[in-house]
Structure formats: structure tokens, C-alpha cells
Amino acid sequence: RYTGKPVHLPQSLKVMKDRIEVEFYEPLSPAEANDLTKYKFGAWNLKWTSNYGSPEIPLKDLKLEKVELLEDGKTVALHVPNLHPAHMVQVDYELKSAKGQAFTGRIDHTIHEVD
């Protein structure tokens, strides 16, 4: 429930050609938001079988090559060349708000199509 304190969470996510845009609720520190080492990116598909559990098949062609804090100060563009549909995309981040509050998080997302 909302407590009135700052919310250090993503507000929205958009998948576009060669990038994913993640908008946060509040402004971010440009130093951290623009630092590629503050993010960990992984993507994989699942091989459907009749057995319980599906093996993960890493998508080695999808790599996070650049991050960019956009002009609104709240949206980070994650540049992933040749971005395409994937069963699972996972983004871990270690960021700071513009006010200096450190926070971490993880985004798990399925990409059905790329605009």
C-alpha cells in the first residue's frame, strides 16, 4: 500500500526497435542511470515439452550495449540491437534517485512484439 514515501519502482515499460524504455515514478540520478555497469541484462526462450519444467535457451544475440537517461529524467532507454520477441527478458538494476536514495530492482518481461 502507498505510504506517502517515494516510490522507487518502474511506472511503465515500452518495447521499441532496438530498445526498451523503462519509466520510473521519480527522477533518477544521471550518474547511475547512464552507467551500463548498474544494469544486468539477460534473455531466453523456453523449450516447451511434455515434461514438467521447460529448459531455458539463452538468447546470446540480445545484449544490452548502452543505457541512456532521457530528457524527462525518469525514463531510461536500454539499447539492445536487433531486439526481438523473447519468452523472458530480465533486467536487474542498481540505481539512485535524483535525491540520492539508492535502490535496486528486477524487471521480468515477455516481449511479444517489437514496435
Beta strands, then each sheet from edge to edge (+ up, - down):
strand 1: 10-16
strand 2: 19-24
strand 3: 39-46
strand 4: 56-58
strand 5: 66-69
strand 6: 75-79
strand 7: 86-96
strand 8: 102-111
sheet 1: 1+ 2- 6+ 5-
sheet 2: 4+ 3- 7+ 8-
end
